[in-house]
Amino acid sequence: MSLITASRMCARILGTKNSPCVLIAARQASSSVNLKDVLSNLIPKEQARIKNFKQQHGKTVIGQITVDMVYGGMRGMKGLVYETSGLDPDEGTRFLWIQTFWFLVTGEVPTQEQVSWIFKEWAKRAALPSHVVTMLDNFPTNLHPMSQFSAAITALNRESGFARAYAEGVNRSKYWEMIYEDSMDLIAKLPCVTAKIYRNLYHEGSSIGAINSNLDWSHNFTNMLGYTDAQFTELKRLYLTIHSDHEGGNVSAHTSYLVGSALSDPYLSFSAVMNGLAGPLHGLTNQEVLSWLRLRDYIWNTLNSGRVVPGYDHAVLRKTDPRYTCQREFALKHLPNDPMFKLVAQFYKIVPYVLLYRVKLLWKEALGDRRVDRVLRLAWQTRASEES
């Protein structure tokens, strides 16, 4: 089987089409269509491989640790083992496109029969327990969706087979089986939780409908959201695929390692992951950028209409007005959550960059792109130093 064919085959798990692939070594798929059976054969081999590797290289020095690394949140420190995608500081995420779920957990390229089995297995496990549905229906509408999402996942912990088995004293060698069951249940239920929150907030609590076991995970998700447009479904497939794996050291991925290391079940671990993802320096940026874009468009409309942006066309001042700086520092200390101050603070960040870009458009023909870029780079550096 060629790698491109393998890429397309495995991508069908999320319903993606013709995903580009990276040349990586892949085992041919096991004959069983049941993922748990496949893992039963693979896990002992992997455990033996890791044990042998540690015996041979356990004392090997990987690298040096600097003070900056310790104070900088382990930035640049080689401190985790993961075998999925990689995050390069210059190139961004290096996706291993065919490592979506089956390939991710087995290292094997799935057959079409195995892909179909996954669809049907998730469909069987998707139903939400009534206590979770009741909880979601009773949340206030102004509670952030991520808070609702995390709370619902935590509440699913009542269904954890691992937590029950551990309390009953199950042998450690069987842990992975319970983790597998919980993880499969969780993955199956996540679209239902998300769709329920969305319907409650934007569609007056209408039903998410039933799961269709003949459709892929992404297609079922868009149906539950209430969208039937084929292009939207394809976009959602793309979005879910490129966000399904993002190396192992970011806040959310690292959180899963940390919480899971305490033998917290997958529900508790994943809810902690979502709490990390909800932060403005992590996943919340997806929401914040929409507000930023709306403000940027408003600023451009003001400039294009021949008007000036209030406070940014002073006849004399060429740097931030010190009167504003004093008031800003006071507000940061005493009124950091005031809605009006937060709006002004957004303008303080956005407007200068819009104005600098407008200067580039006006002067690039006279001075040339390179010269204008040098001037703007200096201006941006000056602006950044002012902000810090």
C-alpha beads as a LAMMPS data file, in Angstrom:
LAMMPS data file: protein, C-alpha beads

388 atoms
387 bonds

1 atom types
1 bond types

-500.0 500.0 xlo xhi
-500.0 500.0 ylo yhi
-500.0 500.0 zlo zhi

Masses

1 110.0

Atoms # bond

1 1 1 0.000 0.000 0.000
2 1 1 1.451 3.392 -0.961
3 1 1 1.749 6.066 1.704
4 1 1 -0.602 8.376 -0.185
5 1 1 -3.198 5.602 -0.326
6 1 1 -2.563 4.946 3.353
7 1 1 -3.014 8.629 4.094
8 1 1 -6.376 8.686 2.374
9 1 1 -7.472 5.482 4.060
10 1 1 -6.629 6.639 7.565
11 1 1 -7.954 10.139 6.953
12 1 1 -11.406 8.634 6.428
13 1 1 -11.587 8.109 10.170
14 1 1 -12.300 11.823 10.488
15 1 1 -13.871 11.943 7.040
16 1 1 -11.083 13.983 5.418
17 1 1 -10.287 13.711 1.735
18 1 1 -6.928 13.397 0.013
19 1 1 -4.918 14.705 2.936
20 1 1 -1.249 15.390 2.136
21 1 1 1.070 12.974 3.874
22 1 1 4.539 12.988 5.334
23 1 1 6.892 10.130 4.530
24 1 1 7.068 8.164 7.744
25 1 1 7.487 4.521 8.549
26 1 1 4.204 2.694 9.051
27 1 1 3.316 -0.878 9.865
28 1 1 0.650 -2.600 7.847
29 1 1 -2.618 -2.937 9.701
30 1 1 -3.439 -5.928 11.873
31 1 1 -6.098 -8.273 10.596
32 1 1 -8.539 -7.603 13.454
33 1 1 -11.053 -4.801 13.016
34 1 1 -11.420 -4.381 16.789
35 1 1 -9.038 -1.702 18.048
36 1 1 -8.824 -3.185 21.528
37 1 1 -7.744 -6.543 20.088
38 1 1 -5.073 -4.780 18.034
39 1 1 -3.781 -2.978 21.118
40 1 1 -3.761 -6.219 23.101
41 1 1 -1.148 -7.516 20.677
42 1 1 0.811 -4.283 20.335
43 1 1 1.080 -3.063 23.927
44 1 1 3.215 -5.944 25.298
45 1 1 5.642 -5.459 22.400
46 1 1 5.796 -1.718 23.026
47 1 1 6.350 -2.231 26.742
48 1 1 9.237 -4.597 25.986
49 1 1 10.718 -2.150 23.483
50 1 1 10.658 0.727 25.969
51 1 1 12.092 -1.455 28.731
52 1 1 14.971 -2.495 26.470
53 1 1 15.552 1.092 25.337
54 1 1 15.739 2.322 28.946
55 1 1 18.172 -0.445 29.857
56 1 1 20.474 0.547 26.996
57 1 1 20.177 4.325 27.172
58 1 1 18.836 5.108 30.642
59 1 1 21.965 7.045 31.648
60 1 1 22.298 8.953 28.377
61 1 1 22.373 12.757 28.761
62 1 1 19.781 14.388 26.498
63 1 1 20.745 18.030 26.964
64 1 1 21.485 20.898 29.299
65 1 1 18.991 22.812 31.418
66 1 1 19.440 26.571 31.737
67 1 1 18.005 29.048 34.218
68 1 1 15.973 30.624 31.400
69 1 1 14.364 27.251 30.690
70 1 1 13.339 26.827 34.315
71 1 1 11.886 30.332 34.592
72 1 1 10.450 30.213 31.075
73 1 1 8.045 27.344 31.641
74 1 1 10.395 24.636 30.289
75 1 1 10.601 26.410 26.915
76 1 1 13.138 24.607 24.755
77 1 1 13.681 21.870 27.340
78 1 1 13.558 18.263 26.144
79 1 1 11.400 16.875 28.916
80 1 1 8.597 14.780 27.392
81 1 1 8.297 11.701 25.211
82 1 1 5.769 11.927 22.392
83 1 1 5.615 10.386 18.946
84 1 1 3.015 12.438 17.143
85 1 1 3.499 15.812 15.448
86 1 1 6.382 18.197 16.013
87 1 1 6.345 21.942 16.650
88 1 1 9.155 23.857 14.965
89 1 1 9.688 27.491 16.104
90 1 1 10.175 28.651 12.497
91 1 1 8.002 26.287 10.460
92 1 1 5.142 25.760 12.894
93 1 1 3.487 22.392 13.390
94 1 1 4.828 19.545 11.301
95 1 1 1.694 17.465 10.945
96 1 1 1.905 13.748 10.389
97 1 1 -1.349 13.728 8.495
98 1 1 -2.028 10.012 8.554
99 1 1 -1.580 9.824 12.311
100 1 1 -5.246 10.417 13.013
101 1 1 -6.566 8.230 15.754
102 1 1 -6.077 4.612 14.601
103 1 1 -2.602 5.337 13.311
104 1 1 -1.947 7.520 16.336
105 1 1 -2.630 4.776 18.855
106 1 1 -1.366 1.761 16.894
107 1 1 1.266 2.953 14.431
108 1 1 -0.579 0.933 11.796
109 1 1 -2.342 2.039 8.637
110 1 1 -6.006 1.024 9.007
111 1 1 -8.036 -0.914 6.484
112 1 1 -11.432 0.294 5.306
113 1 1 -13.035 -2.361 7.517
114 1 1 -11.204 -1.011 10.561
115 1 1 -12.279 2.531 9.697
116 1 1 -15.907 1.424 9.424
117 1 1 -15.616 -0.367 12.761
118 1 1 -14.466 2.869 14.428
119 1 1 -17.481 4.784 13.068
120 1 1 -19.919 2.218 14.367
121 1 1 -18.111 1.814 17.697
122 1 1 -18.218 5.534 18.425
123 1 1 -21.878 5.671 17.381
124 1 1 -22.701 2.940 19.945
125 1 1 -20.942 4.866 22.723
126 1 1 -22.173 8.386 21.913
127 1 1 -25.299 8.741 24.072
128 1 1 -25.018 11.170 26.984
129 1 1 -26.212 10.156 30.463
130 1 1 -29.306 12.038 31.593
131 1 1 -27.571 13.767 34.514
132 1 1 -25.109 15.446 32.113
133 1 1 -27.916 16.593 29.797
134 1 1 -29.836 18.000 32.782
135 1 1 -26.758 19.832 34.012
136 1 1 -26.114 21.408 30.597
137 1 1 -29.765 22.445 30.276
138 1 1 -29.593 24.241 33.628
139 1 1 -26.420 26.223 33.055
140 1 1 -26.894 30.007 32.720
141 1 1 -26.606 31.201 29.138
142 1 1 -23.811 33.614 30.061
143 1 1 -21.547 30.802 31.292
144 1 1 -18.709 30.464 28.777
145 1 1 -19.025 27.401 26.504
146 1 1 -15.590 26.154 27.555
147 1 1 -16.635 26.245 31.212
148 1 1 -19.747 24.249 30.342
149 1 1 -17.673 21.834 28.264
150 1 1 -15.173 21.203 31.040
151 1 1 -17.895 20.777 33.657
152 1 1 -19.790 18.269 31.508
153 1 1 -16.653 16.208 30.891
154 1 1 -15.916 16.184 34.612
155 1 1 -19.481 15.024 35.310
156 1 1 -18.993 12.138 32.874
157 1 1 -16.452 10.841 35.377
158 1 1 -19.375 9.062 37.073
159 1 1 -19.307 6.655 34.127
160 1 1 -15.586 5.913 34.406
161 1 1 -14.812 2.208 34.234
162 1 1 -11.208 2.881 35.194
163 1 1 -12.189 4.676 38.416
164 1 1 -14.464 1.782 39.412
165 1 1 -11.904 -0.878 38.520
166 1 1 -9.136 0.906 40.401
167 1 1 -11.322 1.190 43.500
168 1 1 -11.969 -2.559 43.257
169 1 1 -8.243 -3.291 43.129
170 1 1 -7.796 -4.305 39.494
171 1 1 -4.309 -5.528 38.603
172 1 1 -2.026 -2.823 37.246
173 1 1 -1.478 -4.779 34.039
174 1 1 -5.171 -4.242 33.240
175 1 1 -5.140 -0.449 33.662
176 1 1 -4.756 0.181 29.949
177 1 1 -7.938 -1.764 29.150
178 1 1 -10.049 0.462 31.396
179 1 1 -8.311 3.580 30.094
180 1 1 -9.087 2.420 26.566
181 1 1 -12.791 1.965 27.332
182 1 1 -13.065 5.359 29.030
183 1 1 -11.165 7.080 26.225
184 1 1 -13.330 5.561 23.506
185 1 1 -16.473 6.560 25.405
186 1 1 -15.149 10.085 25.883
187 1 1 -14.222 10.582 22.219
188 1 1 -17.647 9.302 21.185
189 1 1 -19.485 11.661 23.540
190 1 1 -17.496 14.857 22.932
191 1 1 -19.406 15.909 19.766
192 1 1 -22.695 15.372 21.612
193 1 1 -21.577 17.523 24.544
194 1 1 -20.353 20.266 22.217
195 1 1 -23.483 20.202 20.070
196 1 1 -25.733 20.304 23.138
197 1 1 -23.954 23.398 24.448
198 1 1 -24.154 25.051 21.016
199 1 1 -27.855 24.265 20.608
200 1 1 -28.638 25.592 24.088
201 1 1 -26.801 28.865 23.460
202 1 1 -27.763 29.577 19.854
203 1 1 -30.795 27.439 18.950
204 1 1 -33.045 27.631 22.021
205 1 1 -32.102 24.187 23.273
206 1 1 -33.351 22.280 20.227
207 1 1 -32.489 18.589 19.942
208 1 1 -29.106 17.505 18.577
209 1 1 -30.757 14.562 16.825
210 1 1 -29.544 10.993 16.526
211 1 1 -26.121 9.620 15.601
212 1 1 -25.875 7.951 12.181
213 1 1 -23.434 5.043 12.383
214 1 1 -22.901 5.175 8.615
215 1 1 -21.472 8.705 8.740
216 1 1 -17.992 9.740 9.820
217 1 1 -17.331 11.456 13.152
218 1 1 -17.061 14.934 11.591
219 1 1 -20.231 14.555 9.516
220 1 1 -22.228 13.472 12.558
221 1 1 -20.865 16.457 14.459
222 1 1 -21.975 19.009 11.851
223 1 1 -25.398 17.360 11.658
224 1 1 -25.792 17.681 15.430
225 1 1 -24.814 21.345 15.217
226 1 1 -27.654 21.781 12.732
227 1 1 -25.694 22.308 9.517
228 1 1 -26.265 20.235 6.392
229 1 1 -24.191 22.204 3.886
230 1 1 -21.588 19.885 2.330
231 1 1 -18.920 22.592 2.201
232 1 1 -19.312 23.355 5.896
233 1 1 -18.982 19.658 6.687
234 1 1 -15.812 19.458 4.612
235 1 1 -14.431 22.557 6.354
236 1 1 -15.190 20.996 9.739
237 1 1 -13.357 17.834 8.665
238 1 1 -10.321 19.904 7.766
239 1 1 -10.501 21.903 11.004
240 1 1 -10.847 18.835 13.212
241 1 1 -8.025 17.049 11.401
242 1 1 -5.460 19.835 11.698
243 1 1 -6.375 20.354 15.360
244 1 1 -6.377 16.663 16.268
245 1 1 -2.675 16.621 17.109
246 1 1 -0.362 19.438 18.183
247 1 1 2.865 17.998 19.610
248 1 1 3.226 17.045 23.258
249 1 1 4.528 19.994 25.245
250 1 1 1.896 22.715 25.000
251 1 1 -0.308 23.605 27.962
252 1 1 -3.181 21.243 27.213
253 1 1 -1.101 18.255 26.075
254 1 1 1.280 18.668 29.008
255 1 1 -1.689 18.902 31.374
256 1 1 -2.951 15.513 30.212
257 1 1 0.414 13.948 31.052
258 1 1 0.503 15.627 34.447
259 1 1 -3.036 14.867 35.601
260 1 1 -2.978 11.384 34.105
261 1 1 0.227 10.600 35.993
262 1 1 -1.808 10.784 39.215
263 1 1 -3.984 7.948 37.828
264 1 1 -6.886 10.343 37.412
265 1 1 -9.308 8.789 34.941
266 1 1 -9.515 10.104 31.340
267 1 1 -12.556 12.262 32.109
268 1 1 -10.817 14.153 34.904
269 1 1 -7.610 14.387 32.901
270 1 1 -9.341 15.705 29.793
271 1 1 -11.434 18.235 31.708
272 1 1 -8.173 19.620 33.124
273 1 1 -6.855 19.762 29.558
274 1 1 -9.854 21.854 28.524
275 1 1 -9.331 24.235 31.441
276 1 1 -5.793 24.816 30.210
277 1 1 -7.005 25.241 26.648
278 1 1 -9.494 27.893 27.807
279 1 1 -6.718 30.329 28.723
280 1 1 -6.072 33.449 26.582
281 1 1 -2.490 32.369 25.874
282 1 1 -3.728 29.044 24.511
283 1 1 -7.042 28.081 22.913
284 1 1 -8.980 31.227 23.817
285 1 1 -6.951 33.090 21.192
286 1 1 -9.305 31.543 18.596
287 1 1 -12.120 33.556 20.149
288 1 1 -10.117 36.693 20.842
289 1 1 -8.891 36.985 17.269
290 1 1 -12.500 37.356 16.082
291 1 1 -12.952 40.408 18.314
292 1 1 -9.599 41.721 17.093
293 1 1 -10.674 41.341 13.454
294 1 1 -13.958 43.154 14.073
295 1 1 -12.097 46.058 15.674
296 1 1 -9.539 46.102 12.858
297 1 1 -12.304 46.259 10.225
298 1 1 -13.966 49.108 12.118
299 1 1 -10.672 51.025 12.190
300 1 1 -10.093 50.518 8.462
301 1 1 -13.637 51.687 7.651
302 1 1 -12.998 54.838 9.682
303 1 1 -9.730 55.570 7.855
304 1 1 -11.113 54.770 4.396
305 1 1 -13.995 57.167 4.941
306 1 1 -11.506 60.019 5.410
307 1 1 -11.982 60.298 9.148
308 1 1 -9.316 59.972 11.810
309 1 1 -9.229 57.492 14.642
310 1 1 -9.889 59.533 17.801
311 1 1 -6.737 59.889 19.846
312 1 1 -4.409 58.837 17.002
313 1 1 -4.017 62.009 14.963
314 1 1 -2.493 64.410 17.466
315 1 1 -1.056 67.550 15.862
316 1 1 2.189 67.391 17.846
317 1 1 2.651 64.114 19.702
318 1 1 4.481 61.326 17.871
319 1 1 4.585 58.911 20.801
320 1 1 1.950 57.642 23.191
321 1 1 0.530 60.521 25.192
322 1 1 2.018 60.244 28.714
323 1 1 -1.335 61.300 30.108
324 1 1 -2.853 58.162 28.617
325 1 1 0.061 56.070 29.872
326 1 1 -0.547 57.229 33.437
327 1 1 -4.259 56.508 33.221
328 1 1 -3.587 53.147 31.581
329 1 1 -1.257 52.089 34.385
330 1 1 -3.847 53.150 36.952
331 1 1 -6.589 51.212 35.164
332 1 1 -4.408 48.108 34.822
333 1 1 -3.933 48.158 38.577
334 1 1 -7.387 49.164 39.765
335 1 1 -9.860 48.581 36.893
336 1 1 -8.446 45.690 34.841
337 1 1 -11.877 44.146 34.154
338 1 1 -13.791 47.332 33.344
339 1 1 -15.452 46.761 29.926
340 1 1 -14.697 50.265 28.636
341 1 1 -11.045 50.071 29.664
342 1 1 -10.703 46.640 28.043
343 1 1 -12.114 48.069 24.807
344 1 1 -9.709 51.020 24.865
345 1 1 -6.854 48.641 25.651
346 1 1 -7.699 46.635 22.535
347 1 1 -7.592 49.784 20.430
348 1 1 -4.248 50.648 22.023
349 1 1 -2.867 47.357 20.721
350 1 1 -4.517 47.309 17.303
351 1 1 -4.663 50.872 15.965
352 1 1 -0.897 51.545 15.736
353 1 1 -0.333 48.449 13.606
354 1 1 -3.196 49.353 11.276
355 1 1 -1.788 52.873 10.908
356 1 1 1.718 51.539 10.245
357 1 1 0.402 49.221 7.552
358 1 1 -1.506 52.109 5.996
359 1 1 1.760 54.070 5.875
360 1 1 3.344 51.169 4.028
361 1 1 0.580 51.198 1.423
362 1 1 0.956 54.962 0.945
363 1 1 4.765 55.040 0.689
364 1 1 5.764 51.752 -0.918
365 1 1 5.664 53.161 -4.472
366 1 1 7.806 56.163 -3.571
367 1 1 10.357 54.423 -1.352
368 1 1 10.100 50.786 -2.376
369 1 1 8.966 47.831 -0.326
370 1 1 12.347 47.068 1.248
371 1 1 12.999 50.578 2.514
372 1 1 9.476 50.942 3.852
373 1 1 9.766 47.535 5.520
374 1 1 12.963 48.625 7.289
375 1 1 11.291 51.783 8.556
376 1 1 8.222 49.877 9.697
377 1 1 10.331 47.213 11.384
378 1 1 12.027 49.934 13.405
379 1 1 8.641 51.469 14.220
380 1 1 7.252 48.112 15.332
381 1 1 10.285 47.506 17.533
382 1 1 9.824 50.920 19.104
383 1 1 6.144 50.211 19.640
384 1 1 6.900 46.833 21.215
385 1 1 9.416 48.385 23.600
386 1 1 6.806 50.967 24.632
387 1 1 4.269 48.218 25.370
388 1 1 6.747 46.281 27.492

Bonds

1 1 1 2
2 1 2 3
3 1 3 4
4 1 4 5
5 1 5 6
6 1 6 7
7 1 7 8
8 1 8 9
9 1 9 10
10 1 10 11
11 1 11 12
12 1 12 13
13 1 13 14
14 1 14 15
15 1 15 16
16 1 16 17
17 1 17 18
18 1 18 19
19 1 19 20
20 1 20 21
21 1 21 22
22 1 22 23
23 1 23 24
24 1 24 25
25 1 25 26
26 1 26 27
27 1 27 28
28 1 28 29
29 1 29 30
30 1 30 31
31 1 31 32
32 1 32 33
33 1 33 34
34 1 34 35
35 1 35 36
36 1 36 37
37 1 37 38
38 1 38 39
39 1 39 40
40 1 40 41
41 1 41 42
42 1 42 43
43 1 43 44
44 1 44 45
45 1 45 46
46 1 46 47
47 1 47 48
48 1 48 49
49 1 49 50
50 1 50 51
51 1 51 52
52 1 52 53
53 1 53 54
54 1 54 55
55 1 55 56
56 1 56 57
57 1 57 58
58 1 58 59
59 1 59 60
60 1 60 61
61 1 61 62
62 1 62 63
63 1 63 64
64 1 64 65
65 1 65 66
66 1 66 67
67 1 67 68
68 1 68 69
69 1 69 70
70 1 70 71
71 1 71 72
72 1 72 73
73 1 73 74
74 1 74 75
75 1 75 76
76 1 76 77
77 1 77 78
78 1 78 79
79 1 79 80
80 1 80 81
81 1 81 82
82 1 82 83
83 1 83 84
84 1 84 85
85 1 85 86
86 1 86 87
87 1 87 88
88 1 88 89
89 1 89 90
90 1 90 91
91 1 91 92
92 1 92 93
93 1 93 94
94 1 94 95
95 1 95 96
96 1 96 97
97 1 97 98
98 1 98 99
99 1 99 100
100 1 100 101
101 1 101 102
102 1 102 103
103 1 103 104
104 1 104 105
105 1 105 106
106 1 106 107
107 1 107 108
108 1 108 109
109 1 109 110
110 1 110 111
111 1 111 112
112 1 112 113
113 1 113 114
114 1 114 115
115 1 115 116
116 1 116 117
117 1 117 118
118 1 118 119
119 1 119 120
120 1 120 121
121 1 121 122
122 1 122 123
123 1 123 124
124 1 124 125
125 1 125 126
126 1 126 127
127 1 127 128
128 1 128 129
129 1 129 130
130 1 130 131
131 1 131 132
132 1 132 133
133 1 133 134
134 1 134 135
135 1 135 136
136 1 136 137
137 1 137 138
138 1 138 139
139 1 139 140
140 1 140 141
141 1 141 142
142 1 142 143
143 1 143 144
144 1 144 145
145 1 145 146
146 1 146 147
147 1 147 148
148 1 148 149
149 1 149 150
150 1 150 151
151 1 151 152
152 1 152 153
153 1 153 154
154 1 154 155
155 1 155 156
156 1 156 157
157 1 157 158
158 1 158 159
159 1 159 160
160 1 160 161
161 1 161 162
162 1 162 163
163 1 163 164
164 1 164 165
165 1 165 166
166 1 166 167
167 1 167 168
168 1 168 169
169 1 169 170
170 1 170 171
171 1 171 172
172 1 172 173
173 1 173 174
174 1 174 175
175 1 175 176
176 1 176 177
177 1 177 178
178 1 178 179
179 1 179 180
180 1 180 181
181 1 181 182
182 1 182 183
183 1 183 184
184 1 184 185
185 1 185 186
186 1 186 187
187 1 187 188
188 1 188 189
189 1 189 190
190 1 190 191
191 1 191 192
192 1 192 193
193 1 193 194
194 1 194 195
195 1 195 196
196 1 196 197
197 1 197 198
198 1 198 199
199 1 199 200
200 1 200 201
201 1 201 202
202 1 202 203
203 1 203 204
204 1 204 205
205 1 205 206
206 1 206 207
207 1 207 208
208 1 208 209
209 1 209 210
210 1 210 211
211 1 211 212
212 1 212 213
213 1 213 214
214 1 214 215
215 1 215 216
216 1 216 217
217 1 217 218
218 1 218 219
219 1 219 220
220 1 220 221
221 1 221 222
222 1 222 223
223 1 223 224
224 1 224 225
225 1 225 226
226 1 226 227
227 1 227 228
228 1 228 229
229 1 229 230
230 1 230 231
231 1 231 232
232 1 232 233
233 1 233 234
234 1 234 235
235 1 235 236
236 1 236 237
237 1 237 238
238 1 238 239
239 1 239 240
240 1 240 241
241 1 241 242
242 1 242 243
243 1 243 244
244 1 244 245
245 1 245 246
246 1 246 247
247 1 247 248
248 1 248 249
249 1 249 250
250 1 250 251
251 1 251 252
252 1 252 253
253 1 253 254
254 1 254 255
255 1 255 256
256 1 256 257
257 1 257 258
258 1 258 259
259 1 259 260
260 1 260 261
261 1 261 262
262 1 262 263
263 1 263 264
264 1 264 265
265 1 265 266
266 1 266 267
267 1 267 268
268 1 268 269
269 1 269 270
270 1 270 271
271 1 271 272
272 1 272 273
273 1 273 274
274 1 274 275
275 1 275 276
276 1 276 277
277 1 277 278
278 1 278 279
279 1 279 280
280 1 280 281
281 1 281 282
282 1 282 283
283 1 283 284
284 1 284 285
285 1 285 286
286 1 286 287
287 1 287 288
288 1 288 289
289 1 289 290
290 1 290 291
291 1 291 292
292 1 292 293
293 1 293 294
294 1 294 295
295 1 295 296
296 1 296 297
297 1 297 298
298 1 298 299
299 1 299 300
300 1 300 301
301 1 301 302
302 1 302 303
303 1 303 304
304 1 304 305
305 1 305 306
306 1 306 307
307 1 307 308
308 1 308 309
309 1 309 310
310 1 310 311
311 1 311 312
312 1 312 313
313 1 313 314
314 1 314 315
315 1 315 316
316 1 316 317
317 1 317 318
318 1 318 319
319 1 319 320
320 1 320 321
321 1 321 322
322 1 322 323
323 1 323 324
324 1 324 325
325 1 325 326
326 1 326 327
327 1 327 328
328 1 328 329
329 1 329 330
330 1 330 331
331 1 331 332
332 1 332 333
333 1 333 334
334 1 334 335
335 1 335 336
336 1 336 337
337 1 337 338
338 1 338 339
339 1 339 340
340 1 340 341
341 1 341 342
342 1 342 343
343 1 343 344
344 1 344 345
345 1 345 346
346 1 346 347
347 1 347 348
348 1 348 349
349 1 349 350
350 1 350 351
351 1 351 352
352 1 352 353
353 1 353 354
354 1 354 355
355 1 355 356
356 1 356 357
357 1 357 358
358 1 358 359
359 1 359 360
360 1 360 361
361 1 361 362
362 1 362 363
363 1 363 364
364 1 364 365
365 1 365 366
366 1 366 367
367 1 367 368
368 1 368 369
369 1 369 370
370 1 370 371
371 1 371 372
372 1 372 373
373 1 373 374
374 1 374 375
375 1 375 376
376 1 376 377
377 1 377 378
378 1 378 379
379 1 379 380
380 1 380 381
381 1 381 382
382 1 382 383
383 1 383 384
384 1 384 385
385 1 385 386
386 1 386 387
387 1 387 388
